[in-house]
């Protein structure tokens, strides 16, 4: 399912790129520049199903939020056991 999203999104972007005259962009998230191993690996590792060229991210890790999510995960594992 993830591969289908990756393929179809890049297919659509390629068609738009070809229709606009195949211009080169300096933007690393524009069509021909976004097809890299790093971009693909990030998509595979992120818990998303729909491919986007750029995902919103915070500049730093929110420690309280991360600890809260870890406690919730541990609690659910204990309850499921």
N, C-alpha and C positions, 0 to 999 in steps of 0.2 A: 504494500500500500504506500509506503514511504517512497519507494523507487518510482512508482507511478506518478506521485505528486512532483518529485524532482524532475522527472523526464518531461511531463506535460507543461510544467511552468517554464522550463528552459526552452521547450519547443515553441511556446507562445512568444517568449521573449525573442527567440531567433527570428520568428516570422515578422515581428514588429521591427527588429533591427534591419532585416533585409528590405522591408518596405520603406524604411527611412533612408536607404542608400548605403547601408553598411558603413556608417561613420565610426571612427575610433573614438573611444571615450577614455578619459583619465580616471573616471570614477571606478574604484575596484568592485563596486556592486552592480555596474552596468553589464549588459549581456556577455560579450565575449570574455570579459575579465572575471566574471563570477564563477566560471567553470574551472575550479582548481581543486586539488586534492584536499586542501585545508577547508575550503567551503563545504565540500561534500562530507568530510569527516565531522565537521561541526553539526551539520544537519542530521547525520546519523546518530550522533551522541545526544543531541537535545531532545527532550521529551515532547516533540511536536509531530503532528502528522502532515501538516500543510507546509510546503516549502516556501520560504521567503528569502530574498537575497540578503536581508539584514534583520536581525532580531534585536528588540530592545533589551539593553543590559544596564545594570547599575555599575558605577565606577568602583565600588568596594563591596565586600561581603558584609551583609547585615547580620552581625553575630547573634543578636536576640532572636531574629527571625529563623536563622539556621538552627539554633538550639531548640527553639519551640517545635520546629518540624522534625528534628531528630527525636525529641521526647514523644511526640505524637506517633511517629513510626514505631518506636520501641513499645509504646503502650498498645498499639494495634497488634503488633506481633505477639505480645504476651496474651492479649485477649483472644486472639485467634488460636493460640496453642491450647 
